[in-house]
Amino acid sequence: MSVRRRLTSAAIRARKSKRFPVITSYDAAFARCAEAAGIDVVLVGDSLGNVVLGYESTVSVTLEDMIRHTGAVARGTTKAHVIADMPFGSYEPSDADAIRAAAALIRAGGTSVKLEGGASAASRIAAITTAGIPVVAHLGVLPQTAGIGGGFRRKNDRTAILEDARAIAEAGAFAVVLEMVDSAIAKEVTELIDIPTIGIGSGGGCDAQVLVLYDMLGLYAEAPPFVKRYAELANVATDALRAYANDVRDGAFPAPIIVRAPDEVEA
């Protein structure tokens, strides 16, 4: 019996200069939809804290949360590369802590892990990759520490961003997310480093693009302005729930069961 292999980090790295889509997902059902749509790179983002768990920030997301949702996405897919976000506090203390957390996410079903930070995170990236676990880096707006890093304003410090990009590539990251980076700088980073850049709110000069699933499907009311909504599923779901509720109140659901007399039943 043939074994289906997931898309590898090496295969993604080889997509440098080739456009490809990435989407977040947090459960088996939506992950299955993403793969059926031809999206073979799925990010289990800690954005689940906002859009699924209702937290005000991603800081409240735990490693246990990420393990549970990574497993769900892995079980809902067969070939997609599953990138698992490393949550706040899981990799900062030490290289050893970072390796343990990354290994737990891989055991749960992840194909690689993602962590936030540039040059300051290079040692963690190097340690995790040396342990045999592929790493995606994350530059620009860093949601886990946005409160002390200038908030969610677009990043335009060209010198710092280019230095961070060089550092994470040299440390062994096979791809990097650029979140809300000035589009001209994001394009320059894409041309500078030999690993794919995955943009979110950073213009069209990146190799790939990622959106939060709940944002692009219209399921999350506080989506950032750069998001393109491809559907308004919150409205569809609300209408369906309203119809169901009305049917229950009116007695239209469930439909009456018609009991036929024995002599009315055909032989």
Stockholm file with secondary structure:
# STOCKHOLM 1.0

chainA/1-267         MSVRRRLTSAAIRARKSKRFPVITSYDAAFARCAEAAGIDVVLVGDSLGNVVLGYESTVSVTLEDMIRHTGAVARGTTKAHVIADMPFGSYEPSDADAIRAAAALIRAGGTSVKLEGGASAASRIAAITTAGIPVVAHLGVLPQTAGIGGGFRRKNDRTAILEDARAIAEAGAFAVVLEMVDSAIAKEVTELIDIPTIGIGSGGGCDAQVLVLYDMLGLYAEAPPFVKRYAELANVATDALRAYANDVRDGAFPAPIIVRAPDEVEA
#=GR chainA/1-267 SS CCCCCCCCHHHHHTTTTSCEEEEECCSHHHHHHHHHTTCCEEEECTTHHHHTSCCSSGGGCCHHHHHHHHHHHHHTCSSCEEEEECCTTSSSSCHHHHHHHHHHHHHHTCSEEECCBSGGGHHHHHHHHHTTCCEEEEEESCGGGGGGTTTTSCBCCHHHHHHHHHHHHHHTCSEEEEESBCHHHHHHHHHHSSSCEEEESSCTTSSEEEECHHHHTTCCTTCCTTCCCSCCHHHHHHHHHHHHHHHHHHTCSSCCCCCCCGGGSCC
#=GC SS_cons         CCCCCCCCHHHHHTTTTSCEEEEECCSHHHHHHHHHTTCCEEEECTTHHHHTSCCSSGGGCCHHHHHHHHHHHHHTCSSCEEEEECCTTSSSSCHHHHHHHHHHHHHHTCSEEECCBSGGGHHHHHHHHHTTCCEEEEEESCGGGGGGTTTTSCBCCHHHHHHHHHHHHHHTCSEEEEESBCHHHHHHHHHHSSSCEEEESSCTTSSEEEECHHHHTTCCTTCCTTCCCSCCHHHHHHHHHHHHHHHHHHTCSSCCCCCCCGGGSCC
//
